């Protein structure tokens, strides 16, 4: 019992010992943790690394925030317009930028040449304008543009000018700054044109976005002004229409002398067609019209079409069915993408299929693969284009297939024949009207042609007809010399044309023995 009592009395002591041991263990563990943190805090390498890591993280977050803020600010404050090389306005803008930069480069030189000074120019402008001019940086990425001008006497004059090249440029247009970024890809090509792929991006303040519309309107007007009074000739290249050479000066309609009433009838019909679009659409009739001009060579077929295009302010798209690589699909596609205000011209329609070389020959040439049915479908098929003016010319209308000249494909057929007395009189007046005021020389010339059988015969038809081209060549050779034209009238006779025994060259194909 005593022993039991002793055991009972010793139980509180064991609890106390256990509690103290637990506290000591916890205290020791806490001391260990506290010592580890203290050691790490006291370690300069750890604190430096932790600080750099925190600084890097803070900088990364700040950088992302700045980028996001800049992007948001750019979206809110700036506006971009991108133009690629395939867009129609691309050459307009490049030409406008060229003129704009040329004006900036030559502005100061013109003032100095006129006797003024740059300081005098600045004095005439406001302080804000002068400050804006000085803040506008000049262009440092320039290219050379070579322009050749051919004068009427045949002399060619070459002009060189500096134009903005690929790179970044800053322009000022109507008190607004424009950032122009012209990018030329070195590894990407426009295979249709064989040119490097280019894009131009314009950037300005969002509040000044209205200047884009004004700028492109001005560029369009400037491009139209550069071709004002001229006719653009297009030719097919691949699956696109490309300008063929420089624009030609418009030929006056009065310069082409056709028989009495013929020219007026064609012009009236064409203008009536152009003004009747709504009439065609309301009746479900395809809005297209075809004309066939046929007759001997030199009667003014192609010349009249060129003059008609100038009269209507139209351009001409020349279609060559014998072009290498031409197919039915390509022909149909070309006729659906004709430039606006452009008439299509197919010359020598009778020879379109007579000179084809379908298979690859020994010389490596592969001709066109256009079939006759493909041509008919392109002119008047389900997928054929509308709002189209088509002119066909031929010297041999009898060789044309009836399916080609049926109504719907050819709506008007006109024969331009040999020169009539009425045409000869009008041509004489155009060349010698100022010299032959009373018409005495004209009467002598007509009488001489009557004697030669060029104008009259016992049946009212000329025995030896001539063409207006031969007459024009005769008058051009004897420019200002009516007596010479009268004496050389015999050269218009067929028997007096070029032969192997002629020794002296005369106008056109005419020669004098």
C-alpha positions in Angstrom: 0.0 0.0 0.0 2.8 2.3 0.8 4.2 1.5 -2.5 1.0 2.4 -4.2 0.9 5.6 -2.3 4.3 6.5 -3.5 3.3 5.8 -7.0 0.3 7.9 -6.8 2.2 10.8 -5.3 4.8 10.7 -8.0 2.3 11.0 -10.9 2.1 14.9 -10.9 5.9 15.0 -11.0 6.0 12.9 -14.2 3.4 15.2 -15.8 5.5 18.2 -15.0 8.6 16.6 -16.4 6.7 15.7 -19.6 5.4 19.2 -19.9 8.9 20.7 -19.4 10.4 18.3 -21.9 7.7 19.3 -24.5 8.4 23.0 -23.9 12.1 22.4 -24.3 11.6 20.5 -27.5 9.4 23.3 -28.9 11.7 25.9 -27.7 14.7 24.2 -29.4 12.7 23.8 -32.7 11.7 27.5 -32.6 15.3 28.5 -31.9 16.4 26.4 -34.9 13.8 28.1 -37.2 14.6 31.5 -35.8 18.3 30.9 -36.3 17.7 29.8 -40.0 15.8 32.9 -40.8 18.3 35.0 -39.0 21.1 33.4 -40.9 19.4 33.9 -44.2 18.7 37.5 -43.4 22.2 38.0 -42.4 23.6 36.4 -45.6 24.4 39.2 -48.1 24.4 36.9 -51.1 20.9 35.7 -50.3 19.5 39.2 -49.8 21.2 40.4 -53.0 19.8 37.6 -55.1 16.4 37.9 -53.6 16.5 41.6 -54.2 17.6 41.2 -57.8 14.9 38.6 -58.4 12.3 40.9 -57.0 13.6 43.8 -59.0 13.5 41.7 -62.2 10.0 40.7 -61.5 9.0 44.2 -60.8 10.6 45.4 -64.0 8.9 42.7 -66.1 5.6 43.6 -64.7 6.3 47.3 -65.3 7.5 46.6 -68.9 4.3 44.6 -69.6 2.3 47.4 -68.1 4.1 50.0 -70.2 3.6 48.0 -73.4 -0.1 47.4 -72.7 -0.5 51.1 -71.8 1.4 52.2 -74.9 -0.7 49.8 -77.1 -3.9 51.1 -75.4 -2.7 54.7 -75.9 -1.9 54.0 -79.5 -5.3 52.5 -80.2 -6.9 55.5 -78.5 -4.8 58.2 -80.0 -3.4 56.9 -83.3 -4.9 55.6 -86.5 -3.2 53.5 -89.3 -4.0 53.1 -92.9 -2.3 50.4 -94.9 -2.0 50.3 -98.7 -0.5 47.4 -100.6 0.9 47.3 -104.1 -2.2 45.7 -105.6 -4.5 48.5 -104.5 -5.4 51.1 -107.2 -4.5 54.0 -104.9 -1.0 52.7 -104.3 0.6 54.4 -107.4 -1.6 57.5 -106.7 -0.1 58.0 -103.3 3.5 57.3 -104.4 3.1 59.9 -107.1 1.5 62.4 -104.6 4.4 61.8 -102.1 6.9 62.3 -104.9 5.3 65.7 -105.9 5.0 66.6 -102.2 8.7 65.9 -101.5 9.8 67.5 -104.7 7.9 70.7 -103.8 9.7 70.7 -100.4 13.1 70.1 -101.9 12.7 72.9 -104.5 10.8 75.4 -102.4 13.9 77.0 -101.0 15.8 77.0 -104.3 12.9 78.6 -106.1 12.9 81.4 -103.5 16.6 82.0 -103.8 16.4 82.0 -107.6 13.6 84.6 -107.5 15.9 86.9 -105.5 14.4 86.3 -102.1 15.9 84.7 -99.0 14.8 82.0 -96.6 14.8 84.5 -93.8 12.4 86.7 -95.8 10.2 83.7 -96.3 10.2 83.0 -92.6 9.3 86.6 -91.9 6.2 86.4 -94.0 4.9 83.4 -92.1 3.7 83.1 -88.6 5.7 81.9 -85.6 3.8 78.6 -85.4 4.3 77.9 -89.0 8.0 78.6 -88.9 8.3 76.3 -85.8 6.4 73.5 -87.5 8.6 73.8 -90.6 11.7 73.5 -88.5 10.4 70.6 -86.5 9.4 68.7 -89.6 12.4 66.4 -90.4 13.6 65.9 -93.9 13.6 62.7 -95.8 16.7 60.6 -95.6 15.6 57.5 -97.6 15.5 58.7 -101.2 15.4 57.0 -104.6 16.1 58.3 -108.1 13.2 58.6 -110.6 14.2 59.0 -114.2 11.7 60.6 -116.6 12.2 60.9 -120.3 10.3 63.5 -122.3 10.0 63.1 -126.0 9.5 66.4 -127.9 7.6 66.7 -131.2 10.9 67.1 -133.1 12.0 63.6 -131.9 14.5 64.9 -129.3 14.4 63.1 -126.0 15.2 65.0 -122.8 15.9 63.2 -119.5 15.0 64.5 -116.1 16.2 63.1 -112.7 14.4 63.7 -109.5 14.7 62.5 -105.9 11.6 60.6 -104.5 10.9 59.0 -101.2 12.3 55.5 -101.1 11.6 52.5 -98.8 11.9 53.4 -95.1 10.2 55.6 -92.6 9.3 59.2 -93.4 7.6 62.0 -91.6 5.4 64.3 -93.6 3.4 67.3 -92.7 0.1 67.7 -94.5 -2.3 70.5 -93.6 -0.8 71.0 -90.2 -0.9 67.3 -89.4 2.1 65.1 -89.0 2.1 61.8 -90.9 4.4 58.8 -90.3 4.9 57.0 -93.6 6.4 53.5 -93.4 7.2 52.1 -96.9 8.2 48.5 -96.6 9.7 46.5 -99.6 9.9 42.8 -99.1 13.1 41.2 -100.3 11.8 37.6 -100.2 8.3 38.2 -101.4 7.4 39.0 -105.0 4.2 40.0 -106.9 4.5 37.4 -109.6 1.8 38.9 -111.7 3.8 42.1 -112.1 7.3 40.8 -111.5 7.9 43.4 -108.8 8.8 43.1 -105.1 5.9 43.2 -102.7 5.4 46.6 -101.1 3.1 48.1 -98.5 2.8 51.7 -97.2 1.4 52.4 -93.8 0.2 55.9 -92.8 -0.1 56.8 -89.2 -1.4 60.0 -87.6 -3.4 61.2 -84.6 -6.9 59.8 -84.3 -8.3 63.4 -84.0 -6.8 64.1 -87.5 -8.0 61.0 -89.3 -10.1 63.1 -91.6 -6.9 64.1 -93.5 -6.7 60.6 -95.0 -9.8 61.2 -97.2 -8.6 64.6 -98.2 -5.1 63.3 -99.0 -6.3 60.4 -101.2 -8.7 62.7 -103.0 -5.9 65.1 -103.7 -3.7 62.2 -104.8 -6.5 60.9 -107.1 -6.9 64.4 -108.7 -3.2 64.7 -109.1 -3.1 61.3 -110.9 -5.9 62.3 -113.2 -4.2 65.6 -113.9 -1.1 63.7 -115.0 -3.1 61.9 -117.6 -5.4 64.7 -118.5 -5.8 65.1 -122.2 -4.2 61.7 -122.8 -5.3 58.2 -123.7 -3.9 55.3 -121.7 -3.2 52.1 -123.7 -3.5 48.8 -121.7 -2.2 45.4 -122.7 -2.6 42.1 -120.9 0.2 40.8 -118.8 -0.5 37.5 -117.1 -3.9 37.9 -115.6 -3.8 41.7 -115.2 -4.0 44.7 -117.4 -0.8 46.8 -117.5 -0.1 50.2 -119.0 1.6 49.9 -122.4 4.2 52.7 -122.6 3.4 56.3 -121.8 -0.1 57.7 -122.2 -0.8 59.1 -125.7 -2.0 62.5 -126.4 -5.7 62.4 -127.3 -6.4 62.5 -131.0 -9.0 65.0 -132.0 -12.1 63.4 -133.6 -11.9 66.0 -136.4 -8.5 64.6 -137.4 -10.1 61.4 -138.7 -12.0 62.0 -141.9 -14.6 59.3 -142.7 -17.3 59.3 -145.3 -20.1 61.8 -144.9 -22.3 60.9 -141.8 -20.4 57.7 -140.9 -18.4 59.1 -138.0 -21.4 61.0 -136.6 -23.6 57.9 -136.7 -21.1 55.7 -134.8 -20.4 58.4 -132.1 -24.1 59.0 -131.6 -24.7 55.2 -131.2 -21.9 54.9 -128.7 -23.0 57.8 -126.6 -26.6 56.6 -126.6 -25.4 53.2 -125.3 -23.3 54.8 -122.5 -26.4 56.8 -121.4 -28.8 53.8 -121.5 -27.5 51.6 -118.6 -30.7 51.8 -116.6 -32.7 51.0 -119.8 -30.7 47.8 -120.3 -31.0 46.7 -116.6 -34.7 47.3 -116.4 -35.3 45.0 -119.4 -32.8 42.3 -118.3 -30.6 42.8 -121.4 -26.8 42.4 -121.0 -25.3 45.9 -120.9 -22.6 45.5 -123.5 -22.2 46.5 -127.2 -19.9 45.4 -130.0 -18.8 47.1 -133.2 -17.1 45.7 -136.3 -15.1 48.1 -138.5 -14.0 46.5 -141.7 -12.6 47.6 -145.0 -9.3 47.9 -146.9 -6.1 48.9 -145.1 -5.5 52.5 -144.5 -9.1 53.6 -144.3 -8.9 54.9 -140.7 -10.3 52.0 -138.6 -7.7 52.1 -135.8 -7.3 55.8 -136.0 -11.0 56.4 -135.6 -11.1 54.1 -132.5 -8.3 56.1 -130.9 -10.0 59.4 -131.7 -13.3 58.0 -130.4 -11.7 57.0 -127.1 -10.3 60.6 -126.7 -13.8 62.0 -127.5 -15.4 59.9 -124.8 -12.5 60.3 -122.4 -12.0 56.5 -122.4 -8.8 54.4 -122.5 -8.1 51.5 -124.8 -7.4 47.8 -123.7 -5.7 46.0 -126.6 -6.5 42.3 -126.7 -4.1 39.9 -128.4 -5.5 36.4 -128.8 -2.2 35.1 -130.1 -0.3 36.1 -127.0 1.8 33.4 -125.5 0.1 31.6 -122.7 -3.4 32.9 -123.5 -6.2 30.4 -122.6 -10.0 30.5 -122.6 -10.1 30.9 -118.8 -7.5 33.7 -118.9 -9.3 35.5 -121.7 -12.6 35.3 -119.9 -11.1 36.6 -116.7 -9.3 39.5 -118.5 -12.6 40.6 -120.0 -14.2 40.7 -116.5 -11.5 43.0 -115.0 -11.3 45.7 -117.7 -10.3 49.0 -116.1 -13.1 51.5 -115.7 -13.9 53.8 -118.7 -11.9 51.5 -121.1 -13.0 50.1 -124.4 -11.6 46.7 -125.7 -10.0 46.6 -129.1 -9.4 43.3 -131.0 -7.5 44.1 -134.2 -7.3 41.8 -137.2 -10.0 39.6 -135.9 -9.9 37.4 -139.0 -6.3 36.5 -138.3 -6.8 35.6 -134.6 -6.9 31.9 -135.2 -5.1 31.5 -138.5 -1.6 32.1 -137.0 -2.0 30.0 -133.9 0.8 27.6 -132.9 -0.8 25.3 -130.3 1.9 22.8 -129.6 5.4 23.5 -128.6 7.6 23.8 -131.7 11.2 23.2 -132.2 12.1 26.8 -131.4 10.5 26.4 -127.9 7.6 28.7 -128.6 4.2 27.7 -127.4 1.4 29.8 -128.8 -2.0 30.7 -127.4 -4.6 28.0 -126.5 -7.7 30.1 -127.1 -10.4 28.2 -128.8 -13.1 29.7 -131.0 -15.8 28.6 -128.6 -13.8 30.1 -125.7 -13.8 33.5 -127.5 -17.5 33.3 -128.2 -18.3 32.5 -124.5 -16.0 35.3 -123.3 -17.8 37.8 -125.6 -21.4 36.6 -124.9 -21.4 33.8 -122.4 -23.0 33.3 -119.0 -19.8 34.5 -117.2 -19.0 37.3 -119.7 -18.6 40.8 -118.3 -21.1 43.7 -118.7 -20.7 47.4 -119.1 -18.3 46.7 -121.9 -17.5 48.4 -125.3 -15.9 46.0 -127.8 -14.4 47.0 -131.2 -13.2 44.5 -133.7 -11.3 45.5 -136.9 -10.6 43.4 -139.9 -9.5 43.8 -143.5 -11.5 40.8 -144.6 -14.9 40.6 -143.1 -15.9 37.7 -145.3 -13.4 35.5 -143.4 -15.2 36.0 -140.1 -17.4 33.2 -138.8 -21.1 34.1 -138.7 -21.3 33.1 -135.0 -18.7 35.8 -134.2 -20.6 38.7 -135.9 -24.1 37.8 -134.9 -26.2 40.4 -133.0 -25.4 40.3 -129.3 -21.7 40.0 -130.0 -21.4 42.5 -132.9 -24.3 44.9 -132.8 -23.1 47.4 -135.4 -21.1 46.7 -138.6 -19.5 49.6 -140.5 -17.5 49.4 -143.6 -14.8 52.1 -144.0 -14.1 52.1 -147.7 -11.8 53.9 -150.1 -11.6 57.7 -150.1 -14.6 59.5 -151.6 -14.6 62.9 -153.1 -16.2 64.2 -150.0 -13.3 62.9 -147.8 -10.7 64.2 -150.2 -12.2 67.7 -150.0 -12.1 67.6 -146.2 -8.5 66.3 -146.1 -7.5 69.1 -148.4 -9.1 71.7 -146.2 -7.3 70.3 -143.1 -3.9 70.6 -144.8 -4.2 73.5 -147.1 -7.3 75.4 -145.9 -5.3 78.4 -144.7 -3.3 78.6 -148.0 -6.1 77.8 -150.4 -8.7 80.3 -149.2 -10.8 80.5 -152.4 -10.5 76.8 -153.1 -8.9 77.2 -156.6 -6.1 74.7 -155.9 -8.6 72.2 -154.4 -10.7 72.3 -157.6 -7.5 71.7 -159.7 -6.6 68.7 -157.5 -10.0 67.2 -157.7 -10.1 67.6 -161.4 -6.7 65.9 -161.7 -7.9 63.0 -159.6 -11.0 62.8 -161.8 -8.8 62.5 -164.9 -6.8 59.7 -163.2 -10.0 57.9 -162.3 -9.4 58.1 -158.6 -12.7 59.8 -157.8 -15.1 59.3 -160.7 -15.9 56.9 -163.6 -18.8 56.3 -166.0 -20.7 54.3 -163.4 -20.0 56.7 -160.6 -17.4 54.5 -159.0 -13.7 55.2 -159.0 -11.7 53.1 -161.4 -8.5 53.4 -159.3 -9.5 54.0 -155.7 -7.1 55.2 -153.1 -7.2 55.3 -149.3 -7.2 58.2 -146.9 -3.9 57.0 -145.5 -2.3 57.4 -149.0 -3.8 60.9 -149.3 -2.6 61.9 -145.9 0.9 60.6 -146.8 0.9 62.7 -150.0 -0.2 65.8 -148.1 2.4 65.3 -145.4 5.2 65.0 -147.9 4.1 68.2 -149.6 3.3 70.1 -146.4 2.6 73.6 -147.4 3.2 72.9 -151.1 -0.1 72.6 -153.0 1.7 72.6 -156.4 3.8 69.6 -155.3 0.7 67.7 -154.2 -1.0 68.4 -157.5 2.1 67.2 -159.5 2.4 64.1 -157.4 -1.3 63.1 -157.7 -0.3 60.3 -160.1 1.4 58.5 -157.2 -2.1 57.7 -155.8 -2.8 55.4 -158.7 -2.3 51.7 -158.0 0.2 51.3 -160.9 2.4 54.0 -159.3 2.8 52.3 -156.0 6.1 50.9 -154.8 8.0 48.7 -157.2 11.4 47.4 -157.5 12.4 50.0 -160.2 11.6 53.0 -158.0 14.6 55.0 -157.0 13.2 57.9 -155.0 11.2 57.5 -151.8 7.9 59.2 -151.5 5.3 59.5 -148.7 4.2 56.3 -147.0 4.3 53.5 -149.6 4.3 56.0 -152.5 7.2 56.5 -154.7 8.0 58.6 -157.8 9.6 57.2 -160.8 
